[in-house]
Amino acid sequence: MTEPHVLRQILVFLVITLTPLTAAADVVNAVNKVRAQGCPGGPGTASRLRESPRLNAVARQLSRGIDLRRAQSDAGYHAVASASVRISGVPPNGDVESIVGRQFCSPSTDPTFREIGTFRRGTDVWIALAQPFAPPAARDAGAVSRRILELTNEARSRARRCGSATFAAAGPLSLSAPLERAALDHSKDMAVNRYMDHTGRDGSSPADRITRTGYKWRMVGENLASGIMTPEEAVAGWLQSPHHCENLMTPRFTEMGVAFAVNAATDAGVYWTQTFGTPR
């Protein structure tokens, strides 16, 4: 099974020419108003973008013709996902909100983004949006495992479709210490060696790694993800992928383990493993 990466790097470059309008608008507030209102035919998002000094530095670098990825590197900003826009010909009283709403609505309302930076020179405005790299702390691993268990069991409590397969509601899973160890070992291996695959660097399969822990099983399964920062994003991503969703909804599984490992030097940054098992 090919494991899809959850990591997204969005690079959007638009050049928009504005005509003089009467209403003045602060760029950050303008984008946040567009986020709240949503695009035509779509809902808005309640999450407001925070202004980031480092993203302001990114926007300044963009004004010098530097590409987004390098601008982020120069500013010391580690983004999971990002987008940039250049708006040209903005008069002092330009109605940025209406232009952003018409021309830049989809990226500006993306709930993935958390922070914004802007830079203005004359009648030109540069905007940088990003989801910052903010991995869970190792000290919170226990709380993260419990939250993913809660979200997984919540998903299993309702019937759902996983691709073309239909699953009835399934019973709750419980956490298993051996399955957690297998998950942590594989997440660490992926983080250290900068890869994501069900086959370990030593050639091991999920079943091999789970067996090594001493877990006696009838059946096992494994979900992987990378580049996401929260338990909510992890479970949502697995549910959106048919094969991962099938693992998560399989009624014969009764136990699970989950773990993450961080390598900030990689684009993915965070590597997640969720293991499933039915003990003998």
N, C-alpha and C positions, 0 to 999 in steps of 0.2 A: 504494500500500500504506500503510495506516495504521500508524504506528509506535507500539507500546505503550510507555508509560513504565515503566521498571523501578522508579522511585521509589515508595516506599510511605510514607504517613503514617497510622499506625494510632492511633486515639484510642479507647481503651476505658475506659468509666466504669462501675464496678460498686460497689454498696453491699451489703455482706455483714454480717449480724448474727451474731455469734459467741456460742455458749453457753459457760459456764465449763467448761474442761477442765483436766486436772491437769499436763500436761507444759509446761514453759517452752520458748520457742523464740525465738532471735534471728531477726529478719525476713529479713535478708540470707541467713543460713545456711539458713533455712527455704525460701526461694525456690530457692536453689542445690541443695538436696536434692531438691526437686520436679523441677528441670531434669535432674538426674542420673538420677532414677527414670523420668521420662517419664509421660505420661498413659496411662490404660487403653487398651490396644490399639495404643499407639505407642511408639517408642523414645525414650530420653532423649538428652540432649546432653552431651558431655564438657566443653563450654565453660562455665566459671563466670562469673557476672556480677561485675564489679569495682564496688566502691562508689565513687561519684563525689561529691565535695564539692558540685559544681555541681548534680548531680541531687538531692542532699539539700536544696539551696536551692530547687529546683523543687518538691519534695514539701512543703516548708514553705509555699511560695506556694499550693499546692493546698489546704492546710489553711485558708487565708484565703478560699477560694471563688473563686480566680483560675483561669481555664481553662488547660488544659495548654499550648497554643501560646503564650499570653501569659506563662505562668510560665517557659517555656523562654527566651523573649526577655528577660524581666526578669533572669534568672539568667545571661544570656550563654551559654546552651547551645544549640549548633546540632545538631539531631538529624535524621537521615535518616528514622528511623522511631521511634515512641514510643508508650507506653501508660501509663495511670495507673489506680490502683485505690484506693478508700477502703474500709477495713475498720472497722466500727463495733462497739463493745461488747466490746473485747478486755480481758479481765481480766489482771492481772499475770502469771499463770501460764498464759495462753491458748496452746493448741497451734496456733500460726499455720500450721505446716507442713501439718497435715491439712486445714485449711480452705482454704489456698491450693491444695493438691492437688485438692480437690473442686470449688472454685468458680472458680479462677483458673489452671487447669492449662494451657490452650492458650496464652495470652500468655506465661506464665512460662517455658514450654519452647520458645518461638520462638527458633531459633538465630540469627536476625538480631540480637537484642538482645545488647549487650555490657556495658552498665553499669546500675547500679541506684542509686536514692536513696530514702531513707525519712525520714519524720518522724512522731513520736508525740506526741500531746497527750491526756493522760488515758487513756481507753479507746479512743481512735480512732487508727488508723494509716493513713498515706498512703504509697503506693508509686509510684515513677516508674521506668519501664524505657525504655531507649533504645539505638539504634545511633548512636553519635556521628559527626559529620561529620569524617572523617579521610581526606581525599583523598590519592592518591599524590603524591609530590613531583615537580616538573618535572625535577629532576636524575636521577630514576629512570626517565625515559621509555624509555630503551633497554632496561632490564631488564624493564619492564612489557610492551613489545612482544614481547620474546623469550618471556616467560611465556605471553602470549596465543597466540603461535604454537605453543608447546609444547602447550598445552591444546587448541587447535584441531586440531592434527595427531593428538593422542591420540584426540579424538572421531572424526575421520575414519578412524582405523585400524580402527573396528568398524562393522558394519552397524547401522542404526538406523531407526526410523520418525520422520518429521517430519510430524506431523498424520496425514493419510491416505496420504501418500507413503512408500514404502519405499526406502531407499538402501543399496546395498552399500558395503562399505569402500572408501575412496578413497585415492589417493596423497597424500603429504604436500605441504604448501604451503611456499614459501620467501618470505622477506621481500623486498619490492621498495621501493627508495627513492622512486620516483615515487608509488607507491600510498600510502606513508607520508605524503608531502607533501600529497597530496589529502585524506587522512584528517585530518591536523592542521589544514589550512586550514578544513575544514568544522567540526571540533570547536571551533576558536577562534571562528568566526562564530556558531555556536549559543550559545556561552558569553557572548560579548559582547552579543548581541542577544536573549538569553533565550528561545530557542525550540528545538524539536526537530522536524525535518522533513527529508525527503530533498530537498525543493526549497529551495535556498539563498535568502537574502534578495535576491540579485540575479537570482533566477529560474532559477539553474543546476540541472541534474540531476546525479546522480552521474557519468554518462558525460561531461558537460561538464567537471566539475571534474577528472576523471582525465585527459581529453584535454589540458587546459591544462598539465599537468605535462610533456607531451611523450611520455607513455606511448602506445605503439602497441598497440592491443588488438583482439581478436576478440570478447570478451564481458567485461562487468564487472558487479559487484554491490556492494551496500553494506548493512551492518547498523548500526543506531544504538542507543544506550542512554543513560540518564541517571540520576543519583541513586544510583549504585552506586560502591563504593570500591575494589574489588579486581579483578584479572584473573579470579580464580576465579568471582566473582559475575557478571562480564560474560559469560563463556562459558556459564556455567550458565543465565543468563537467555536468551541467544540459542538455546540448545538446547531450551529449553522452549517457544519460540515457533515454530510451524510454518514460517512464511516465512523467519525468520532461520536456523532449522535447515537449511532447504533450501539457502540460500546457502552455509552453512558446509560442507554435505556434497556440493555439486555437484562431480562428478568432473572436469568440464572446467576448473574453476579450478585454476591451478597456482601462483599468487602471491597474496600479501595484504599489506596495510599496516594499521596500527592506531595510533590516537592518542587522547589525551584532553586536555581543557582544563577549567580550574576557574574558576568564578565563585561565590565564597562568599556573595555577596549574593542569590543565587537559591535557591529551595527545592530544585531539582535539584542544584545545586552542581557536579556533574561531568558532562561531556558526552563521550560516547565515539563514535568512528566506526571501523568496520572495513570496509576496502575489499577487493574481490576482483578478480582479473584473469586473463585468458588472453592473453599477448602474441602479436602477429603474428610 
